[in-house]
């Protein structure tokens, strides 16, 4: 996911330490991102928490998920302007799942950051 952030125009991506990261896994100038690799779709609570961190830091929030998002998570992300992106760890493909992500990617699906 760090490679995708670089491709999106955030060259100085940093991976945060797992302790005291406030739920943030990746940071760059003007963006914070969380990466979820779990079996269940991401709930709105995750999106709300990241949106709060992004608002405090004055930057954009992006959530990468390997398992998708609940309908409620997508609704909140669209209202809050959070980018929701699914990724396939086997192929490195990503797909937008919110209006902000579609605007960020330019269209809905990309095969690889290279």
Backbone bond lengths (Angstrom), bond angles and torsions (degrees), N, CA, C in turn:
res aa  C-N    CA-C-N  psi(-1)  N-CA   C-N-CA  omega(-1)  CA-C   N-CA-C  phi
1 X - - - 1.453 - - 1.531 110.99 -
2 X 1.327 116.41 -29.75 1.464 119.36 175.83 1.525 110.34 -61.43
3 X 1.330 116.72 -39.43 1.461 120.46 177.27 1.515 112.07 -62.25
4 X 1.309 116.91 -38.63 1.470 120.01 177.43 1.525 110.92 -66.30
5 X 1.325 117.97 -39.46 1.467 119.12 177.72 1.524 110.43 -62.68
6 X 1.316 117.06 -40.46 1.469 119.45 176.77 1.529 110.15 -61.56
7 X 1.331 117.09 -43.27 1.458 121.42 178.47 1.529 111.21 -61.37
8 X 1.333 116.81 -35.14 1.468 121.70 -179.86 1.525 112.70 -73.28
9 X 1.322 117.00 -5.13 1.451 120.00 177.27 1.516 115.23 107.69
10 X 1.311 117.17 16.44 1.473 121.81 177.74 1.529 108.39 -112.94
11 X 1.344 118.34 85.16 1.464 120.55 -171.18 1.529 115.07 -70.57
12 X 1.300 118.35 -27.93 1.466 120.97 -174.61 1.526 111.87 -97.79
13 X 1.322 117.79 58.38 1.466 122.38 -178.09 1.527 109.76 -76.49
14 X 1.310 114.99 133.02 1.461 121.51 176.86 1.529 108.85 -119.85
15 X 1.318 116.80 135.96 1.458 122.00 172.74 1.520 107.07 -88.08
16 X 1.331 117.06 126.50 1.462 120.19 -177.42 1.524 110.43 -79.86
17 X 1.317 114.92 159.45 1.457 119.94 173.70 1.518 107.76 -75.18
18 X 1.325 116.42 146.46 1.460 119.73 -174.85 1.524 113.33 -66.20
19 X 1.298 118.51 -24.23 1.460 119.35 176.46 1.525 109.32 -93.13
20 X 1.298 115.90 142.20 1.471 123.80 177.58 1.521 113.58 60.15
21 X 1.335 118.06 31.38 1.464 118.73 179.45 1.523 112.58 -93.29
22 X 1.338 117.88 -4.56 1.458 120.72 178.46 1.518 112.70 64.44
23 X 1.335 117.36 23.41 1.452 120.78 -178.22 1.513 113.81 87.09
24 X 1.313 117.08 2.44 1.459 121.89 -179.10 1.522 108.86 -98.02
25 X 1.329 116.49 129.86 1.462 121.28 -179.17 1.527 112.94 -102.63
26 X 1.336 116.36 -30.27 1.466 122.01 -178.96 1.518 108.95 -134.39
27 X 1.316 115.97 141.68 1.460 120.55 175.26 1.527 109.15 -132.70
28 X 1.297 114.84 153.51 1.459 122.85 173.45 1.532 105.33 -157.46
29 X 1.312 115.82 173.25 1.462 118.45 178.52 1.529 108.98 -59.97
30 X 1.304 116.22 123.12 1.466 124.38 176.53 1.520 115.10 72.20
31 X 1.347 119.37 14.69 1.462 120.05 178.41 1.534 110.96 -150.30
32 X 1.334 114.76 143.31 1.460 121.96 168.10 1.522 106.42 -125.88
33 X 1.330 116.38 144.58 1.463 119.77 -177.39 1.518 110.25 -137.97
34 X 1.315 113.83 148.38 1.456 121.00 173.76 1.518 107.62 -120.78
35 X 1.337 116.15 140.82 1.457 122.37 -179.89 1.522 107.69 -115.65
36 X 1.336 115.90 123.47 1.459 121.46 -179.35 1.527 109.12 -116.19
37 X 1.317 115.61 118.42 1.454 122.32 175.31 1.522 105.62 -118.12
38 X 1.334 115.28 91.76 1.459 121.01 -174.71 1.520 109.40 -146.22
39 X 1.326 116.92 166.82 1.465 121.07 -176.23 1.528 112.97 -77.64
40 X 1.323 117.56 -32.66 1.458 121.85 -175.10 1.528 111.10 -95.45
41 X 1.338 117.58 151.89 1.467 119.94 174.09 1.529 110.76 -59.32
42 X 1.305 115.87 149.61 1.459 122.23 -178.63 1.527 109.59 -70.81
43 X 1.321 115.73 135.96 1.465 122.71 -178.56 1.532 110.75 -89.43
44 X 1.336 116.49 166.15 1.467 119.11 178.47 1.524 113.77 -63.65
45 X 1.332 118.37 -24.50 1.467 119.76 179.88 1.522 111.65 -59.31
46 X 1.317 117.00 -39.41 1.470 121.42 178.23 1.527 109.91 -64.39
47 X 1.326 116.35 -43.21 1.468 120.98 -178.46 1.527 109.95 -66.37
48 X 1.331 116.64 -42.91 1.468 120.73 178.71 1.521 111.28 -60.39
49 X 1.335 116.20 -45.05 1.466 120.15 -178.99 1.524 111.16 -62.46
50 X 1.325 117.03 -46.15 1.466 119.22 179.58 1.521 110.96 -65.66
51 X 1.329 116.89 -39.71 1.466 120.42 177.56 1.525 110.23 -59.13
52 X 1.318 117.64 -40.51 1.465 121.09 177.91 1.517 112.17 -61.92
53 X 1.328 116.84 -45.45 1.471 121.12 177.76 1.530 110.00 -61.89
54 X 1.332 115.97 -45.34 1.468 119.96 -179.53 1.529 110.93 -62.22
55 X 1.319 117.51 -41.06 1.463 120.77 -179.86 1.529 110.95 -64.24
56 X 1.323 117.25 -43.59 1.469 121.10 178.90 1.522 110.66 -62.85
57 X 1.326 116.78 -39.00 1.463 120.85 -178.12 1.527 112.78 -86.48
58 X 1.326 117.30 -5.28 1.464 121.17 178.53 1.514 113.28 67.65
59 X 1.343 116.75 40.77 1.452 119.39 -178.13 1.530 110.43 -139.62
60 X 1.324 115.99 -178.51 1.458 122.62 -177.90 1.522 109.93 -91.42
61 X 1.326 116.83 144.07 1.453 122.26 178.11 1.515 111.79 -106.01
62 X 1.326 116.03 136.93 1.461 122.91 176.80 1.525 108.22 -130.78
63 X 1.337 116.57 132.73 1.457 121.00 173.78 1.523 107.89 -115.40
64 X 1.325 115.86 125.83 1.465 123.02 173.86 1.528 106.90 -101.80
65 X 1.323 117.60 130.71 1.459 121.40 179.76 1.521 110.36 -134.71
66 X 1.322 115.57 141.02 1.461 120.39 175.58 1.527 111.50 -87.89
67 X 1.331 117.41 -9.65 1.467 120.18 -173.06 1.525 114.53 -123.62
68 X 1.307 118.12 7.68 1.461 120.63 178.14 1.512 113.34 86.56
69 X 1.325 115.35 -166.04 1.460 122.97 -172.06 1.516 109.99 -138.92
70 X 1.321 116.10 148.57 1.455 119.44 173.58 1.521 108.77 -72.65
71 X 1.321 116.24 161.84 1.466 120.80 177.40 1.530 110.86 -58.28
72 X 1.331 116.45 -41.73 1.463 120.31 179.97 1.526 111.49 -64.05
73 X 1.327 117.21 -36.37 1.470 120.76 177.39 1.520 110.22 -64.41
74 X 1.332 116.85 -42.92 1.466 120.62 178.78 1.518 111.31 -64.72
75 X 1.321 117.07 -40.91 1.465 120.39 179.36 1.517 110.97 -62.56
76 X 1.347 117.11 -45.44 1.457 119.45 179.05 1.523 111.04 -64.99
77 X 1.326 117.51 -43.20 1.465 120.65 -179.86 1.523 111.22 -60.20
78 X 1.318 117.37 -41.30 1.467 119.99 178.67 1.522 111.06 -65.11
79 X 1.323 117.72 -39.09 1.464 120.88 178.39 1.525 111.93 -69.47
80 X 1.335 116.74 -34.65 1.465 121.59 -174.96 1.525 114.00 -94.34
81 X 1.331 117.83 -11.75 1.455 120.16 -179.52 1.514 114.51 80.72
82 X 1.325 117.08 24.31 1.466 121.57 178.64 1.533 108.76 -88.25
83 X 1.314 116.75 138.26 1.462 121.48 177.22 1.517 109.78 -84.35
84 X 1.341 115.93 125.17 1.459 121.88 174.80 1.515 107.97 -110.31
85 X 1.322 116.07 126.63 1.455 121.85 -176.77 1.520 108.08 -133.40
86 X 1.339 117.35 131.66 1.460 119.23 169.28 1.522 108.09 -95.11
87 X 1.319 114.80 149.61 1.460 120.12 177.43 1.519 108.87 -133.92
88 X 1.313 114.81 148.99 1.457 121.50 175.79 1.520 106.62 -108.76
89 X 1.331 117.87 108.81 1.464 119.72 -176.66 1.532 113.67 -63.33
90 X 1.322 118.12 -20.56 1.471 120.34 179.65 1.520 111.72 -78.46
91 X 1.335 117.31 -36.51 1.464 120.38 -174.96 1.521 113.93 -110.97
92 X 1.334 117.69 -11.65 1.465 124.49 -176.55 1.527 112.33 69.04
93 X 1.329 118.00 13.22 1.464 121.01 177.17 1.523 110.08 -76.77
94 X 1.328 116.00 147.09 1.459 120.57 175.83 1.523 109.21 -128.63
95 X 1.348 114.66 158.68 1.453 121.08 179.02 1.521 109.15 -144.41
96 X 1.329 116.79 136.85 1.459 122.62 178.60 1.522 110.64 -75.22
97 X 1.346 115.58 141.34 1.461 121.12 177.92 1.514 112.18 -132.26
98 X 1.316 117.31 16.60 1.465 121.38 174.05 1.518 107.63 -149.32
99 X 1.317 114.93 162.93 1.468 119.94 -179.72 1.522 111.29 -60.56
100 X 1.328 116.80 -41.54 1.469 119.94 -179.94 1.528 111.15 -64.36
101 X 1.330 116.85 -37.80 1.472 120.00 178.66 1.522 110.89 -67.88
102 X 1.328 117.34 -39.28 1.466 120.21 177.64 1.524 110.62 -61.24
103 X 1.333 116.56 -41.82 1.463 120.04 178.18 1.528 110.88 -66.22
104 X 1.316 116.69 -39.14 1.465 121.16 -178.90 1.525 111.70 -66.91
105 X 1.330 116.27 -40.97 1.465 120.24 -176.79 1.523 112.80 -85.63
106 X 1.316 117.49 -18.43 1.448 120.51 -178.52 1.515 112.49 88.85
107 X 1.309 117.08 -23.25 1.464 123.91 172.72 1.532 106.54 -165.23
108 X 1.302 117.39 -179.08 1.455 120.01 -167.83 1.501 119.46 -80.94
109 X 1.341 120.30 -22.48 1.463 119.33 -171.76 1.530 109.74 -141.61
110 X 1.329 115.87 135.07 1.461 121.13 177.02 1.518 109.02 -133.76
111 X 1.305 116.97 139.97 1.460 121.30 -173.03 1.519 114.48 -81.73
112 X 1.326 119.27 -38.14 1.458 119.95 179.30 1.525 109.41 -164.08
113 X 1.355 116.26 153.70 1.452 119.12 -178.13 1.518 113.65 -77.34
114 X 1.305 118.99 -8.28 1.450 122.32 -176.39 1.463 110.70 -88.55
